[in-house]
Amino acid sequence: MAENLKFRNPELAQNIASKIKSLAPKAGKIKICHVCGTHEWTITHYGLRSLLPENVEVIAGPGCPVCIVPAAEIDEAVQLAQMGIVVTCFGDVLRVPGSQMSLLEAKAAGADVRIVYAVSDAVEMAKHEPQKQFAFFAVGFETTAPSTAVEALGNPPKNLSFLVSHRLIPPAMELLLGVGDLQIDGFIAPGHVSAIIGLKPYELFPRVYRMPTVVAGFEPIDVLMAIYMIVKQQSEGTAKLENEYPRVVKPEGNIKALEMMNKAFTVTGGNWRGIGRLPDSALQLRESLADYDARLKYGVHVEQGKDILLGCECHLVIIGKIKPDECPMFLKACTPEKPVGACMVSNEGTCRVWAKNVAAQG
Amino acid sequence: MNVDGSKANVDFGQGVLREVNVSLVEAKVGDYVLVHAGYAIQVIEEKEALETLSLWNSILEATPQ
């Protein structure tokens, strides 16, 4: 759509930036938190922080679904691979360090680990190689979980199983509010997670926590607009849930996708790398799909892994307590080519986003 | 582009055509869809996109400097 260019229009951006400047309170800081690696990419790549007044800050929460997979679950995937099962996963996941090794290192040692673009690719592979056992490592937030559900419910081949590591975003947002010294004043909610879950899951943030919350799209104008809307709410003393992205996000979300998720999964407590256990924050396959649950099928379960390596500060980066350049390893011992922590491995990791867009930093 | 059961051919621009699973959306030929990891997760309303742009313009004009 030609209109797309308007979503990146520099004049419009300057216009919104000056409106933000005129609204931002003279005293006191506004700290806005987003929870999406792609939002961090847009903000960093387009240099949006350089457009904001000094007292408006945007921090990145745990919006990287690969970064928050606990080392224990990487270890489970590695175990499956070492048992001779073909492990399929999204590209990012391959280099995430487990307690002993990453899936890439397991592959180098002879395991059959394959990158797929979509879970349906894993299904096709399993159908074409019936003599092998396959497992799909299902990582991702609510944007990705529905596709896993579609395949798990679609009578997949018996030689395929799922290692489910999906996580849910709203519990992570709630966690951030409990981190006392973070002092968040507003949330930018992730647009594509919201395309699935709709607006309802965020209602508690303005209602209970008095937190202005705006669901935003991923073009630079979308994000600037959302920042403007939050700052405007702050200046008026209101706390509302607003939708900046109605062209994609319906208030009810994607009903079909939610139904599929509900049919395939139950919600359970889950561990988040660098954060710990969050109640009601993870998905696991329902009993009716137990035959496709890789953990049950092969008896793999790792209780505790080595989440954070010595010197790594990913656990502080993912909750927005420090910025990547405040980590002593950033771009020294830890680079995109030789990453130490998960935040530098994943394309949605805050550290990798900063490292790859360093020129754009104001 | 064309729909066949749960799959559709989607034009990603510049002549790139990919098969996408559309079982999560109600899409017809000609619709724009949001695709994530090989699956369409939402139909994009062009009308909404245009309305959003005009709404932004009116917000920006209305706010006092």
Interface residues (C-beta under 8 A of the other chain):
Chain A: M1 E3 K6 F7 L12 N15 I16 K19 S22 L23 F90 Y117 A118 V119 S120 D121 G140 T143 T144 P146 S147 V150 H192 A195 I196 I221 M225 K232 P246 R247 V248 V249 K250 N254 K256 A257 M260
Chain B: N21 S23 L24 V25 E26 Y32 L34 H36 A37 G38 Y39 I41 Q42 I44 E45 E46 E48 A49 L50 E51 T52 L53 W56 L60 T63 Q65
